Amino acid sequence: MPRYEKWLGAGIGWMVTGNPLGGILGFLAGNYLTDKNKSDAQKLSSGISELEVNILVLASHLIKIDGKISAAEISFTTTFLGEHFDPQLSQERTQVLHHCLNKEYDLGVVCDQIRIYTKLHTRIQVVRFLLELAKSDGELNQQENYFIFRVAGYMNVNDVEFRKLKSEITETSLNYYDVLEVTKTASPEDVRRSYRKLVLKYHPDRNKTLSEEEKKKLTEKLLAIQEAYRVVKQNFGNS
């Protein structure tokens, strides 16, 4: 009965642990059993860390807090976790993220787990991740800011530290529209036209007389332009 295994697993996990972690890992193990054997499912559940699952719960709530799901934010989340946790579990991690996007979990329990079982340095990094995630689609809006502020408080990251992190991220993260030299009201065609113009302007091959150091800076500028265009283009697709 493959339709029920994932939800049965989630139910058992919830009853045993009394928190979101067991439910999510139970869901994932049950889902895995539809295609794999029990041994593989057990390895999978033990492979994804508790911290990782709790971060995915927080990330999913932040992603959908403004009523729309941004492809840029999903991409940022999966890329970030792939870089900081086991990259071989990327597919399963994506399953957990999409599961969380379609459900609601007790954020108080999640924050309690992170506060109790991790050091302050780790909790600060979780807040930093959430701020960078919110900025990944080009803007940290009021709803996102308030949510992250509350989460920081629940995890005993004080107001001074929160404002320091926020200042660092908002000051160093350029608005993607500014990078592309267009306004937020620009049409997709206007954005595309400006992107092509900037690529031609800053491409190192068109500036061969410059020094190696200057060419390196142009390459960095070009990469920033390409990333901005990728994000803005995705936002058009989700508007």
Residue, then its C-alpha position, 0 to 999 in steps of 0.5 A: m500500500p504505497r499511498y499510505e506508507k509515507w504518512l504511516g511513517a510520519g504518524i509513528g514518528w510523531m507519536v514516538t518523538g512528539n516533535p516535527l523531526g520524527g514526523i518528517l523523517g518518518f514521512l521520508a522513510g515511508n516515501y523511500l520504501t515505495d521504491k527502495n528496501k527497508s535497509d536503505a530507508q533506515k540509512l536515509s533517516s540516519g543520514i539526514s541530521e536533526l539540525e538539517v531537518n529543523i533548518l528545512v522547517l524554518a526555511s520552508h516557513l520563510i519561503k512561503i511567508d509572503g504567499k508565494i514560493s520563489a524558485a530563487e529561495i528554493s534554489f538557495t536553500t538546496t544549494f546551501l544545504g548541499e554545501h554544508f551537509d552530505p551532498q549525496l542526500s540532495q534528492e531526499r533533502t529536496q523531498v523534505l523541503h517540498h513536504c514542509l512547504n505543504k505542511e505546517y510544523d510547530l516552530g516553537v518546538v523547532c527553535d527549542q531543539i536548535r536552542i537546546y542542542t546547539k551552541l550559540h555560534t551555530r544558532i547565529q549561523v542559522v539566523r544568518f542563513l535565514l537572512e541570506l535566504a530572505k535576500s536571495d530573491g532580491e529583497l528582505n521584506q517586513q514579514e520576513n524580517y519579523f519572522i527571522f527576528r522572532v526565530a532569533g529570539y526563540m533561539n536566544v540570539n539577542d537583538v544586538e546580534f540580530r541587528k549586526l547580522k542584518s546590517e552585514i547582509t543588507e549592506t553587502s548584498l546589492n539589490y539584483y535590479d540595481v545590479l542589472e541597472v533596471t527598476k523593479t517595475a521593468s518588463p522582462e524584455d527590458v531586463r533581458r535587454s539590459y542584461r545583454k548590454l551589461v554582459l557585452k560591456y563587462h566581458p573580459d574578452r572585450n577588454k583585452t587591453l586591461s591588466e590581469e587584476e582589472k580583468k579579474k574584477l570584470t569577471e567578478k562583476l560579470l558573475a554578479i550580473q549573471e546571478a542577478y539575471r538568474v534570480v530576476k528571471q525566476n521571479f518573473g516566472n513566479s509572479 
